[in-house]
């Protein structure tokens, strides 16, 4: 009988301790955030992901009533930033802002990254983009056919800019492969951020750029668009689709998903603090639902879609599966 009493007492103590733990966790969630949140950007200052993050930071800070501190960790096609986020405590005070597609896929498939897509939980993909093929306005090239023939017949005379591991990087290599042009024919300069790559083509340091289109509005006056990687033409850019532009060359290319930018946290955080994750998600949703925020982002040519965690995670996983087929093009 004494044994039964002890067992029952221990059982009640365990339940009480568990209950206290739940209450403690709940109180922590209610008090979250009680200090500044760091948002780690996977690129340098001035690129599209950086502009998106800085534009959102003030509005999100107002919503959560805490400071947002932006930390730029450029390099290795966002690997440095991703690893930095994963090494930080999974407590909700470190977020990840990046162009998750295609960089999440390309760093894992061809960049030697040790993490998996599933190590991150995507709060929201808010900015969808597509690739633009453009040249400096002072070059002689008026179409993709002339450009490709120049690269093929006059090796080492053209310079091109891409962001390392980007969709533009992959598509340019695929274009060269399909037209039987050795990669060495093109002087390819890779950058760690879109801002630097765009500055290079706008200033005439390179002839060609393949990069996200909507993030390139700031250099529109300095470039001549030759093609967009879409199924149909876009009103904002006076250019044919890539497959229209290269039709005389006798082949077609797949229309790969464009850039997807947004915010994420480590999956450990979501699992350990579901209430905090929910609070952060709701704050992001409320921020993007505000008319003034939408107006500001639209004027700044920055996306403001609310996609939500479930669909955002699925989109990134789908993108990973698609890029898996072409990852070999980014290997040296």
Secondary structure, DSSP 4 states (H G I P E B T S, - for coil): -HHHHHHHHHHHHHHHHHHHHHHHHHHHHHT---S-EEEEESS-TTSHHHHHHHHHHHHHHHHHTS-EEEEE---GGGHHHHHHHHHS-SSSSEEEEEEHHHHHHHHHHTS-----GGGEEEEEEEEE--EEEEEETTSS--SHHHHHHHHHHSTT--EEEEETTSHHHHHHHHHHHHTT--GGGSEEEEESSHHHHHHHHHTTS-SEEEEESGGGGGGGGGEEEEEESSSS--TTS--EEHHHHTGGGT---------EEEEEEEHHHHHH-HHHHHHHHHHHHHHHH-HHHHHHHHHTT-------HHHHHHHHHHHHHHHHTTGGGG--
